[in-house]
Amino acid sequence: MIPDKVLDPNLELWKNQWITDMKQQGFKYCVFKWEDFFDALSANEVAWFNGFLKKMENHRISQHKSPGNNYWVVNRDESYADVVKNLIFGEE
């Protein structure tokens, strides 16, 4: 059985670098369409991912947070994206 956290001294360094790279690219969240999700993954991969989500929910609950958050998501490629951005951020 693989332990939950591998005792690798480079794991923390890798995690910090990965988070830094994502932030530099403007990413904080991961969003994907369910259609793409089911098209791309096998049934076993979907089951694994569901286990991952449950683990994340349990972690959040242990931190006295809600199991998950709800977000409004706007595809920045849509023609109305700038209108939504201006409404949210008060930009003209």
C-alpha positions in Angstrom: 0.0 0.0 0.0 1.3 3.5 -0.9 1.3 5.9 2.1 -0.9 9.0 2.0 2.2 11.2 1.9 5.5 10.0 0.6 8.4 11.0 2.8 10.3 12.7 0.1 12.3 15.8 1.1 11.7 17.2 -2.5 7.9 16.9 -2.2 7.5 20.2 -0.4 9.9 22.0 -2.8 8.1 20.5 -5.8 4.7 21.6 -4.3 5.9 25.1 -3.6 7.3 25.5 -7.1 4.2 24.1 -8.7 2.0 26.5 -6.8 4.3 29.4 -7.6 4.2 28.5 -11.3 0.4 28.3 -11.3 0.1 31.7 -9.6 2.5 33.3 -12.1 0.2 32.1 -14.9 -2.8 33.6 -13.1 -4.2 30.3 -11.9 -5.8 29.6 -8.5 -8.4 27.1 -9.4 -8.9 24.2 -11.8 -12.1 24.1 -13.8 -13.1 21.6 -16.5 -16.3 20.6 -18.3 -17.9 17.4 -17.2 -18.3 16.4 -20.9 -14.5 16.6 -21.3 -14.0 14.8 -18.0 -16.1 11.8 -19.1 -14.8 11.8 -22.6 -11.2 11.8 -21.5 -11.2 9.4 -18.5 -11.9 5.7 -18.1 -14.5 4.4 -15.5 -11.5 3.5 -13.2 -10.1 7.0 -13.5 -13.4 8.6 -12.7 -13.7 6.3 -9.6 -10.2 7.3 -8.6 -11.0 11.0 -9.1 -14.2 10.6 -7.0 -12.0 9.1 -4.2 -9.7 12.1 -4.5 -12.6 14.5 -4.2 -13.9 12.7 -1.1 -10.5 13.0 0.4 -10.4 16.7 -0.3 -13.9 17.1 1.2 -12.8 15.3 4.4 -9.7 17.4 4.7 -11.8 20.6 4.4 -14.3 19.3 7.0 -11.4 18.5 9.3 -10.3 22.2 8.9 -13.8 23.3 9.9 -14.6 24.5 6.4 -17.5 23.6 4.2 -16.9 20.4 2.1 -16.7 22.5 -1.0 -17.2 26.0 -2.4 -19.5 27.3 -5.1 -18.2 29.6 -7.7 -19.4 31.5 -10.7 -17.2 30.6 -13.7 -16.9 32.7 -16.8 -15.1 31.4 -19.9 -12.7 34.3 -20.8 -13.0 33.3 -24.4 -16.7 34.3 -24.5 -17.8 37.6 -26.0 -19.4 38.7 -22.7 -16.4 37.9 -20.5 -15.1 41.6 -20.3 -18.6 42.7 -19.3 -18.7 40.2 -16.4 -15.1 41.1 -15.4 -16.0 44.8 -15.3 -19.1 44.1 -13.2 -17.1 42.1 -10.7 -14.0 44.3 -10.5 -15.7 47.6 -11.1 -13.5 48.4 -14.1 -14.7 50.5 -17.1 
